[in-house]
Amino acid sequence: MAHRRSRQTPGALWQLLASASFRFALFFALLFLLAGLAFSGVLWWGTAGALERQIDAAIRADSVGLAERWRDGGDPAVVDAIGERLALDAEDQTLYLLLDPARRRLAGNLERLPDVYEANAQWYGMTVERDGVQSEARLLVQTLPDNSLLAVGRDISEKIRLRELLTEGLAWAAGVAIILAFLGAWMLRRALQERLAPATATAALIAGGDLSPRVPLSGHDDEFEQLGRSMNTMLDRIAHLMEGVRGVSDAIAHDLRTPIARARSRLEESLESSDDPVALKGALERGIADLDNVTRVFQAVLRIAEVEAGARRAAFAPLDLVPLLADAAELYGANAEEKAQTLATDWPDSLPLTGDRDLLLQAVANLLDNAVKFTGPGGTIRLQAGWEGDAVLLRVCDEGPGLSPEDRARVGERFFRADQSRNTPGSGLGLSLVRAVVTLHRGTLWFEDGHEAGPGRPGLAVCIRLPTA
């Protein structure tokens, strides 16, 4: 068992070090340590460094004062001054030594110069023995004009002990800070791991093929809660798209089976009537028409997929919607006249916006095509556009059977067709393309009741709001 534990420990340590949360926590812990070191440096400079600078300044001022006394009265004046200062030094911290040009001791409480004395040096550190106790001293040695030597110093043993105490305290503080930093990093890593565990578990279930789990929410409005909500929204969207893919696959299989079977049947008939050129040609033409319908369905699906993927956004450019609406009205006005319908239009002189002209024209054409298809003879189709705040509002109204609230919620799904439109030509992709184009332009699509056209025919108004930019 002990051998197994020893083998697991490096793996656990490596797992801890490989954790992103631990690395982030360790990074901030190192920043904290660097800040602590900077604070310690400032503290050191403001205490121990200040004491050293204070001692050097006192020694230098004392040495300058004795040099002034020498200029006033020579060596005897310096001897008297040293005696006075030693008498006034109650703490016994000052050190003096005066040597004549022959290097004989004239005054002071030092017996000799430092062993490492050099003629061109000034500051020295040395060990002195005072009352049987060795202590550290700092000296400033200067040469007087008559070649005498004057050494002025201070006993810095107390200062050294204070510096050592400060150093020891900072070292202990740094050690404790390092331990706390690693402990905090480990605790933060564990806390992050616990908060991310539900999202990780949900992602693992999703990766296993089950799209039903969702990240449990704790009720705390923090970043992890936002991440959970975002993941749940994403999973809902993925589930919806998967349902859409399955629906599209089923719809393609259902809607294309009939024309393909019809084309195959007609081609078989053409083989049986191959001796009759007219019948053979008619069968081939009808088969080609059926295959053309299949091709158009696939082209429509591919075009919707291209629009939904945002591939056409690069073609956006400033345009005026009014000429586009006029072109669509001119094209479908003729179709409406053939069915004894009236196409009424209403829009201002200009409707500038930014978008893809071809896609917008296709969307308007699909709406007008549906309106002409579902409006009976003598009916009126309305194409209206205008401003609504800083957006363009476009409405296409017909006098058809309209849509129930349930069908309106599903309109725009690929291959969806309401019950009342089952007997009309079409593949159920027209409004899917319209919805994709509106979404690409950051617009909004919704449906309302049209104008009253007669009993049982409430009509339908398709409304589109497009932002100008």
N, C-alpha and C positions, 0 to 999 in steps of 0.2 A: 504493500500500500504506500509505503514511503517513497519507493522508487517511482510509482505512478504519479504521486503528488509533485515530485521534483521535475517530472517531465511536463506536467501541466503548467507549472508556474511560469516558465519562459513564454509559453503560448498566451497565458492570460496577460502577462506584462506587455507582450507585443500587441495584443488586442487593445489594451488600454492606450498604448502609445499611438496605435493606428487610428484611434477614434478621433473624428474631426472635432467633436465637442471638447474632448480633452485637450487637443492641440490649441483650440481657440482659448479655452480657459487657461492653459499654460502660457499662451502668448500674453494675455492680460495680466497673469501673475508675474511674468517677467517684466512687463511694463511697470507694475507696482514695485517690484524689487529695484528696478532702475531708478524709479522716483525716490525710493527709500535710500538708495546709495547716494543720490544727488543731495538729499536732505542731510545725510550723514556727513557728506563732504562739506556742506555749508556749515553744519554744526561744528565740525572739526576746525574749519578755518576760523570760525567765530569764537572758539574757546582756546584750544591748544595753540593754534596759530597766533591768536591775539596775545596770549600770555608770552609766547616767544618774542613777538615783536615788541611787547611792552618791556620785557627784560632788556632786549638789545637797545631800545631807546633810552632806558634809564642808565645803562652802562655808558652809552655814548655821551649822554649829557654830563654824567659825573666825570668822565675822562676829559671832556672839553673844559669843564670848570677847573680841574686841577692844572691843566695846561695853562689856563689864564693866570692862575696863582703863581705858576713858575715864571711867567713873563713879568709878573709884578715883583717877585722877591727871590727867584731862583729856587734851588733845591731846599733851602731851609723853610721857605714859605710852603712848599709842597709837603714837607715833613710835618709841619704844624697842622696843615689842612687834613692830612690823612689821620693824624692823631685825634683831631676834633670829630671827624666823621665816624671813626671807630668807636669813640666814646658815646656817640649818639645812636649807634646801631644796636637797639635793644634786642632785635631778633637775630643778631649775629649772622646776617646774610651777605654783608658786603666783604669783598676781598680786595686788598691793595698790596702793591709791591713797588718800591722805588729803588732802582740801582743806579749808582754813579757811573761815570764813563768807564771806570775800571771794573765795573760789574760787581761792586761791593754793595751789600744790602744797606739801605739808609733808613727805610721805614716800611711799615705794612705788617699784615698778619699772614702773608704768604712767605714760605721759606725759599722758594725758587720759581723760576720760569718753567713753562711746560717743556717736557723732554723733546718735543718735536718743534721747538722754537726755530723760526726762520726769520731772517732780517727783513724780508720783504712781505711777510704775512702780518695780519692784524688780529683776526679772531681765532680763538683756540678753545677747545674743550679739554678738560683735564680732570683727573681724580685727585682729590685732596683729602687729607686725614685731619680731622678736627675733633679734639677731645676723644681720641681713640676710635672715632667713627669715620669711615670713608664715605665721601659724598662727591657728587658731580658738580663741576663749576664751569662757568663760561667766562672767558677773559677777553679783554681788548687791550692789546699791547701797542704802545706808540713810542717813538723815539723823540726825545726832547731836543731842542736846538743845540745843547751842549753835549749831545750824544748819550745823555742819561736815558734809562728805560723806565717807563711808567706803565704798570699793569693794573687795570681796574676790572673787577669781575663781580659776579653774584653766585651764590650757592643756589643751584636749580634743582636740588634733590626733590623738594616738595612739588615743584612744577612737573618733574618727570613722573613722579608717582601719580599725580593728577592726570597726566596724559595717558599713562598706562591704564588707569582706572576707566578713563573715557574710552580708550581703545577696546578694552575688554567688554565694556557695556555695549558698544556698537557691534562688536563681533557676536555677542550673545543675541542681540536684537536681530542681526542679519540672519543668524541661524534659525531663530524662531520664525522669522518672516519667510524663509525658504520652506520650512516645514508647513507653515500655514498656507503658503502659496500652492504647494503640491496637494495638500489636503483640500483646499478650496477648489482646485482644478478637478480633483477626483469627484468631489461632491457635486460640482456643477455639471460634470460629464454625466453623473448618475441621474441628476435631476432632468437634464435634457433628454437622456435616454428614456426615462420614464414618460416624459411628456410626448416623445415621438413614437413610443411603442405602439399606441393605437393606430397611428398612420402607417407604421411599418407593417403591422400585422394585417391591416386592410389591404395594403399594396401586395403583400404576399398572397392573400386569398385571390385578389384580382389577377395576379400573374398566374395563379393556378387554373384560371378559366372561369371562376365564379364572379360574375359582375354584379351580384346583388348586395354584397356587404358595403357598408358606409362607415366612415370614420366617426366614432362616438364623440360627441361634443360635451365638454365639461361645464359650459356656461360661463367661463372666464373670457372676457373680451380682450384677449391678448393675441400675440403673433401666432401662437400655436392654434388658437381657436380660429383665427383667420385662415391659417393653412388648412385646417380641417374642413372649414366651410368651402374653401376653394377646391379642395380635392373632391368633396361630395358633389359640388356643382359640375366639376369636370367629369366625374363618374356618371352623373345623370346625363350629361351631354353625350358621353361615349355610349351609354346604354341606348339613348334615343337614336344615335346614329347607327348603332348596330341593328336596332329594330328597323330603321329606315333602309339599311342595306338588305336585310332579309325581305322587307316588303318590296323593295325594288326588284330583287331577284325573283320573287314570286310573281310580281306584276309583269316583268319582262317575259318570264316563262309562259305566263297565261296569255298576255296580249300578243306575243309574237308567234305563239303556237298556231293560232288560227290562220294568219296570212301565210305562214310557211307551209302549213298543211294544205291550204288552198292552192298555193303555187305548185306544190308537188302533185296535187290531184290534177290540176290543169295540164301540167307537163305530161303526166301519164295519159291523159285524154288525147294530148297531141300525138303521142306515140301510137295510140290506137287508130287515130284518124290521120295518119301521116300521108295517106293517099290523097287527101283533100287539102290542097294548098291554102285555101281561104280559111278553113277551120284550124289548120295548123298555125297559120299566122295569128289568128285571133287568140288562140290558146297561149301562144308565146307572148303576145303583147300583154294579156292579162296576168300571166306569171311574172313578167318583168315589172308590171305596175305593183303587184303584191310585194315583190322584193324591194322595189323602190320605197314602199311604205316602211318596210323593215329597216332599210338604210336610214330613212329620215328619223325613225325612232332612236336609233343608235347615235346619230349625229346630234339630236336634241339632248340626249343623256350626256354625251361628251361635252356639249357646249355648257350645260348646266354645271357639270363638274368643274369645267375651266373657270366659270364665273365664280363659283363658290370657293375655289382655291385662291381667288384674288389675283390670278395671272393677268387679268385685263386692267389692273389698276394703273399700270404704266402708261396706258393710252388715255388717261384722264387729261382733259384740256378745257379751258374756258369755252363755253358755247352759249348760244341763245336757244332756249327751248321752243320759242314760238315758230321759227321756220321748220323745226322738226315735227311739231304738231300739225302744221299746215301740210307737210308732205304726207303724213300718215292719214290725215283727213281726206286729202285728194285721192289717195289710193283706195281707201275703204268707202269713200263716198259713192264711188261707182258701184261697188258691190252692194251697198245698201239700196241704191236706186234699182238694181236688178230685182230686188226682193220687195220693191214698193215701200221701202223704208226711208226715213228722213234722218240725216246726220246733222245735228245742231252743234255748233261750236261757239265757244266763248272764252277769250283770253285777252290780256292786255297787249300793248304794243311790243313789249320786250320782257323776257324772263331769263336773265343771265344766271348761269350757275357753272359749276365745274363737274365734268363727268365724261363718260364714254358715249359719244353720240350714237354709234351703231347699236350699242346695247340698249340705250334708252329708246331708240326708234323701234327695235325689236320688241321691247316690252309694251310700248304703246300699241304696236301692230297686233300683238297677241290679245290685248284687251279688246281692241276694236273687232278683231276676228271673232272672239267669243260673243261680243255684244250682237254682231250681225247674225251669228249662228243661232242665238237663243231668242232673238226678237222676232215676233211674227210679222207677217205682211201688214203694212200700214202703221207699224210702230215707229217710235222715235228713239234715236240713240243720241246721247249727249256727251260731248267731249269738252270738258271745262278745265281751266287752269288759272291760277292767280296766286297772289301773295298771301301768306299766313305768317305774320311776324317776319322773321328773317329766313323763312323757308318757302318753297314752292309747293302748293297744294294742287294735285292733279286728280280729276274725277272722271270716270267713264261709267255712265248710267245706261242701263238697257231696260226693256219692258218684257224680260223673260220671266221664267217661273221663280227666279230667286233661289236663295239657299237657306236651309234651316240652320239654326245656331250650331247644331252638331256638325253639319257639313262645313260651315265657315271655319270651324276650328281645324279642320283637316285639309281645307283647300290650300294648295301649294305643295302638298306631298306629291312625290313623283307617282304618276300613273293613277292618282286618285280621281275618281269620277263619281259625281253625285248620281243618285238613282234616276233623276229625271233627264240626265244627259247620256244614259247608257245607249240610247238608240241614235245618237248623233255622231257624226264622224269625229275622230280625234283620238289622241293617245293619252290624254291626261297629263301632258308635260308643259302645256302653255303657261299656266299660272305658276308652275314650279320655276320656270325660267324667269317670270316676272318677279317672283319673290327673291330669287337669287340676285337679280340685277338691282333691286331696291336695297337689299342687304349690302351689296358691294358698294353702293353709293351712300351708306350710313343712313338710309331712309327708313320709313315706316310704312307698312302695308296693312290695311284693314278693310272690312266690308260693311256696308250699310244697306238698308232697304232703299230701293230706287223709288221712282214716282209711281203712283197708282195707274195701272194700265188696263185694268179690267178685272173681273172676278177670277180669283185663283192665280193671278199673275202680278205679284207685288213688285217685280223688277229687282235689279241688283245694282248697287253703286260700289265700284271698286275705287278706293281712295288711296292715294300715295302722297306722302310728304317727303320732299327731298331737301336737304340742307343746301344752301347756295355754295358753300365752300367744302 
